[in-house]
């Protein structure tokens, strides 16, 4: 299980940050934040794309059952299911919707 917001990272990065730095970072985000959909929630981070480590979406063919759930969840036509799922990397925006809908865990970032 990943302990980080970066996909594919297993290291718990927050253990290496001194507490005083974390408090300062939290204060900076509060001051600099922009209102989101819910006005009480603020973030200084871009929210239109997930944070990834440069990994790309891949299909584990042994796990794919060709159900098309991933393709139906994808708004960018990045997945084609003709028997097994195939990724069109040019259309993929790393939104992760397909990952959440895949019932067998056949989609991974690596």
Helices and strands as residue ranges (DSSP letters): G 13-16, H 19-32, E 34-35, E 42-43, E 57-59, H 69-73, E 79-81, E 85-87, H 97-101, E 107-109
